[in-house]
Amino acid sequence: MSIEIAIGLAISIIGCAIGVGGWIAGGKRQVKSDTKEDVTTTTTMIVKLDYILQAVAEIKADSGVVKTDVREFREQQIEDRASLKSAWKAIDELKTKAHSHDHE
C-alpha cells in the first residue's frame, strides 16, 4: 500500500506543480501562442500520466503475483515442517524400539 500512496502523492505533486507553473507562465505569454503551447503541453502531460498509470497498474499486478507466491511458499513450508516433524517422530520411535531390542 505504501508504494501506491507514494506514487499517488508523486502524481498529485507533479500535477500541482505543472498547474502552478502553467498559471504563472500563462500571464507572461501571448494568448495565441498560449493556446497552441497549452494544447501541446496538456497532450504531453496526458501521455506521460497515462504511462505512469500503466506502470502503476503493472506494479500492482506484479505485487499481487508476489503476494500469491509468498502465500504458496508459506503453505508449502508449513506442510514440509509437519512432514518433517512426523518423520522425526517415526525415527525416534524406531530408535526406541531398536534400543529396547538391544537390551533384551
N, C-alpha and C positions, 0 to 999 in steps of 0.2 A: 504494500500500500504506500510506503514512503516514496518509492520511485514514481508512482503515479502522481502523488501530491507534488513532488518536486518538479515533474515535467509540466503539470498543470500550472503551477506557480510560475515557472520559467516562461511558459507561453503567455500567461497573463501579463507578466512584467514586460516582455518583448512587445506585446500588443499595445500596452500603455505607453511605452517609450516611443514606439513608432507613431502613435496617435498624437502625443505631445510634440514630438519632433515635426510632424506634418503640420500641426496647428501653428507652431512658431514659424516654420519656414513659409507657410501659406501667406502670412502677412507681408512677406518681402518679395513675392513673385508676382508676375503679371497674371491676370485672370485666364487668358487663353492658354498660356504655357502651363499654368497650374492644372487645368483640366486634363490636358494631354499627359502630363507627367504624373498626375494623381491616378489616372487610369492605369498607367504603366506600373506605378508603384503598388497600387492595390492588387493588380493582377499578379505581380511578382510575390507579394505577401501571401496571397491566397494559395499560390502554387507551393510556396515554402511551408505554409501552415498545413496544407494537405500532406506534404511529405512528412512533416513531424507527426501528424495524426496517424499516418500509416506506420511509421516507426514505433509509435506508442502501442498501436494495435499488435504489431509483431512482438514487442517486448511482453505484452500481456499474454499473448498466446504461448510464447516461449516459457514464461514464468509458470503458466498452467501446466505445461508439459513437465517442467522440472518438479513441480509440486507432486504430480502424479508419480513420477519416477521415485521420488523420495518416499512417498507413501508406500509404494510397492516394495521398495528396498527394506523399509522398516518391517512390513508384514513378513517378508521372507526371512529377515533376521530373527524375528520372534519365533517363526516356525523352526528355524535352524537351532535356536537356543533350546527349544523344547525337545527337539530330536536329540540334540547333544546331551541334554540332561537325562533323557531316557536311556541313551547308550551308556553313559557313565553309571547309571543305576544298575543296568544289566551287568556291566563289567564288575562292579562292586559285589553283586550277588554271586557271580561266578568265582571271584576271588575268595569270598567267604566259603562257598561250597568246596573249592579246591583246598582251602586251608583246613577245613574240618575233615576232609578225607585224608589229608596228610597226617593228621594227629590220631587217626583211628588205627 
